[in-house]
Amino acid sequence: MEKRFTVKANGTTAEGKKLWQVFDKETEQFLSQFEGGRFALQEVAAQLNEGTLTLEPVEEKATKTVGYMRISTQKDEQKFDRQEAQLKDFGVDTIYADRMSGAKRERPELNRMLDELQEGDTVVIVAIDRLSRSTKDLLEIVEIIKQKGASLKSINDSWLDTSSSNPMGEFLLTVMGALGQMERAMITQRVQEGVRVAKAKGTRLGRPKANQNKVNLALELYAKGEHTVKQIVDITGVSKATLYRKIAELEEANK
């Protein structure tokens, strides 16, 4: 709960010094000496007026509002115009833009924006699908922004505003988190079933023969759910594109 009383300057004295008094924020009035029994604050005000107590200036951190926009194609005919106009109307200081699918978590400008975020900054997007098309990735990005001490706001999705206490926003993010976990569990289950079926049929999961064991290992690690995709790529040497393609093939074969 916000404190009702504080010490605030009320004009200046004849000598040109600030005149400090206790201020009631509820009634928006200054209190005379000892009025209201706020003795501790009255003592602070008295010391400030006598010069026996001084206030150190608080250095304000420079915060900024940044915009992020994305389109899915490299084709020149698809423009950023509408997103850019909305972000500029909102008053962002800097805009980061990617030309690639929202299903991809690794986007150069998105990563640069997250790296450069400072405490107190605000990230503004036009709509939630501009930030990510994957529930899992969206929640990961939101968490990174929160850990930076920054906030996220969507212009078109009014519920998405982490800069203020928003019960509905927190509720929907919680629901999305649960859905993301369920989605991950279902994918893992389908991949596990696909690996078992493929092995039973003697299907080769790797395209080049030399890479077959690597791809099999990558799929098995993914199915166990104990490693991130990046870790699997580092361990096996299989590219993300190959891994995702094989996962999609197994899911399709198991439908």
N, C-alpha and C positions, 0 to 999 in steps of 0.2 A: 504494500500500500504506500502511495506517495505521501511524504511528510507534508503536513499542512503549513507549518511555520518555517521560515528561513530568515536569514539576515540579508538585507538588500540596501543599496544606496538610495537615499531619498533626497536628491538634489545636492547642493553644496553649501558649505558654511560661508561666512563673510570673508574668510581667508582663502576661499577657493578650494577647500578640501572637501572630499565626499562626506556626506552626512549619513552615517549608517544607522538603520533602525530595523526592528523585527517586523517582518511582513507576513500577514495572514493571507495565504493564497486562496482560501475559500471565499473570504469576503473582499479580497483584493484591496486591503487597507493596511496602512502602516500603524503599528501599535506604539503608544507612548511608553516612556520608561516604566518598566515593571508591570505594564498592563497585561492582564491575562496570565500572570504567573510564569511567564517563559523566562525564568531567571538565568538559565544557562545561556540562552541566546542573547538576552539583554546584556549579559556580561561580555559576550563576544563583541556585540555592537559597541559597548562602552570602550573596550580595549582598542578597537579599530579607530574610534574617534580620538582617543588619547594618543594614538601612535605607538602604543606598546605591543600591538599585534599588527602584522602586515599579511597580506594575501599574496601568495605566489601566483603569477599568471599561469593559467593552464594552456599548454600548447595544443591547439586543435589540429587533429590529423586531417590532412587533405583527402577527402573521399571523392569518389567519382561515380558516375552512372555510365555503364557501358552497355552497348547493344550487341546482340548476336543475331545474325540472320544466315539462312541456308537455303540453297536451291539444289535440286537433285541431279542436274545435268550440266555438262560442260558446254552445251550448245549456246551460242551467243544470243539466239532469239529469246531465250528465257532470261528475264532480267530480275534484278533485285528491287526494281523501282518501288513497288507497293510496300514491301517490308521496310526499305530504307526511308521512305516518306513517313511512315508511322513512327519509326524509331526517332527520326529527327524531330518530328512534332512533339514527341515525348520529352525531348531535350537531352538526349544522351551525349556524353562527351566524346566517346570513341566507339566505332563500330567494327566488329570482327565478322568476316564473311567467309563461308565455305561453299564450294561448288561440289557437293558429293552427297551420296545417300545418307539419310538420317539413321539407317540401320547400322552404319559403320560408326563405332565408338572412336576410332583413331582418326581424328580430323585435325589438320595442322592449326587452323585458326581457333578452333575450340580449345585445343590444348594450350595454345599461346595465351588465350584469354584467361583460362583457369590458372596458369602459372603466374600471370601478372596481377591477379586479383589481390587487393589489400583489404584489411579489416575495415568494415564500414561501407565498402563499395556495394553497388546494386547492379545486378545483371538484369537487363530488360530484353524480353523476346516478344515477338508479335503473337505467336501461338505456340502451344506446347509441342506440336509436331515439328516445329522448326529446330527445337533443341535435340529431340530424339524420337525415333519411332519404336524404340524398344523400351518396355517398362523397366527392365533390369538396368539398362544403361542410363535411363532418365533418373532413376533413384540414385544411382552412383554419382551422377553429375551433381544432383541436388545436394548430396551429402558432402561432396568436395567443396561446393560453394559455401555450405554451412560451416565446415571445418576451417575455412579461410576467414570466417567472421563476416562474410558478405551475405547478401540476400538476393533472392530471385523474384522477379515479377513478370507476369504475362499480361500483355495489353488486352487480348481477346478472351483469355480465361481468367475471369475476375477472381476466382477462388484461389488461384495460384499467386500468393504474395507472402513470402516468408519474412518480409521486413517488419511485420506487425503480428500481434497475437490474433491468429485467424483459426478458430476451432474447426471450421469446415475444411479449410485447407489442410490442416494437420490430419484430420480424419481421412480425407481423400488420399493423401500421401500414404497413410497407414494401410488403407485398403489396397492401394496400388502396390505397396511393398508385399502384402500377402499374395496378391495375384502374381507378382513377379516370382516369388518363391515357388508357387504352384506351377507356373509356366516352366521354370527351370527343372523342377522335379519331373514333370511330364516329358520334357525333352530328353532328360537323362534316362528315364524309363524306356522311351522309344528307342534311343540309341543302344541301350543295353540289350533290348530284345532284338534289334537289328543285327548287332554283333553276333549274338548267339545263332540267329537264323543263317547269317552269312557263313559262319564257321561250319554249321551243320551241312550246308550245301556245298562247301568247299569253294565258296566264292572268293576271288582275289579282290581285296579291298583297295590295293594300291595300283596305280596305273602302270608305271615302269616297274619291272620285276625287282630291281635293286631297292626300290623304295617301299616294297610291300610290307616288310616287317615294321618299318617306321610308321607307316600309316596305320597299321593294325594296333601298334602300341599307342599312338596318339588317340585313336578312337577308344581304346580300353581305358586310358587315363581320363578322357573326357567323360566316359560312362560312369566311372567311379565318383566323379564330382568332387575330387579332393584337390584339384589344381585349376588355376585359371587358364584361359586359352593362351595367354602370353607365356606362362610357365610351360605348358605342353609344347608350344612352338620351340622354346629354348631347349627343352629336354630332348625332343625327337628330331628337330631340324625340319619338320613338316611345316609348310607355309600355312598361314591363317586361311588363305583362299582354298587350299586343298582340303584342309580340315573341315571347313564349313561346307564345302561341296560334298564331301563324303558323308557328313552328318545328314545333309538334306537327302542324299541318295538312300541312306538307311531308313530315314523317316518315311520316305515315299514308298520304299519297298515293303515297309511294315504296316502300311495303312490297310 
